[in-house]
Every structure is written in structure tokens, then in C-alpha cells.
Amino acid sequence: MTEALPQPGDVLFVGGAASVQFQGARSLTFRVIRVDPRNTYDGWLWIDGYVLGPAGDAIERRVIFVRREGLRKKQ
């Protein structure tokens, strides 16, 4: 992902490159609601949003802690 922060409405693939907790079968498709503006560890973000199911519908609201450079924007 580029240096720009994820924006509300962005749909991201969140896998092992973003955090070890999302490796393999635990990866997510995630629609961003907001990015927490508070400073945290360099390169890491708290993102609030929805986990999307196979049909693209929101199935769970979550707040996740991920590495910015490990996020992939879905087209």
C-alpha cells in the first residue's frame, strides 16, 4: 500500500503481512470506517471497520491493529 492512510470506504485485504494474527485462513477482507489518528508504534495503525463476508456484506465490526505496509487495497 502507498504511504497514504486508508480512507473510509476503502476495502482492504488484511493478511499475515499486516499482522501475524491474520495469517493464512485468518486473513480478512475489511472495509474501513476510520483510522485512529493517535500515534502508535512506527508504521502501525488502529483501524475501525467491518469484516466482509464472501458476498461482500458486513458480518462483524472490529478494530484491528496492523502494519500499514502490510495492507493491500482491493479493487
N, C-alpha and C positions, 0 to 999 in steps of 0.2 A: 504494500500500500504506500502511497505517496506520503509526504510529510504532513499533509493536511489532516486535521482531525476528522473522524467520522461525523457525518451530519445526520440530523433527524430524518428518518425515512430511508437512509442507506440500508441495504441488505448485505450482510457480511457472512463469509464463511469463517467460522472460528474453529480451528483445529489445533493440533499439537504445537505448531509454530507460534501460536498465540499464548498458549499455556499448557503445561503438561496435563492438567486436569481435563483437557479437551482432545486428547489423543485418540486415534482410531475411531471406534464405534461411539465414542462420547463427543464427537465433533457436533457442531451446531450450525444451523442457518439462523441468523439473528438479525432482526430489524431494530435499528437504533431509535430510541426515543430521545435520549440526551446523553451527553458526555459530561461527567462530573468535572467542573473546572478547577477543583482543588489540586494543588501539586502533590505528586506522589513520587515513587521511585522513577528515575530517569527512564523514559521510554515505555512506561506502563500507564494504563488508563482504567478508570472505573467507567463502565458503560451500562446504562439502563435501557432495557428494551424487551422485546418479545422473541422467544424461541419460536421458529416457524416449523410447522409440520410439512410432510411431503407435498401436500396440496397448496402450500404457501399461506395457510391460515395460522394465526397466532394460537399457540397451545399453552404457553406458560410465560408469565412475566418474570424476568430475572435481572439482577445486577451482577455483572461479571467484571473480573479484574484480569486484564490481558495486556500482552506486549503489542504496542502499536504496529511495529514492523511485521508481526506475525499475522495480521488481519488481511483477508483478501475480500475485495469488494466483488459481489456477484452482479452480473449484468442483467 
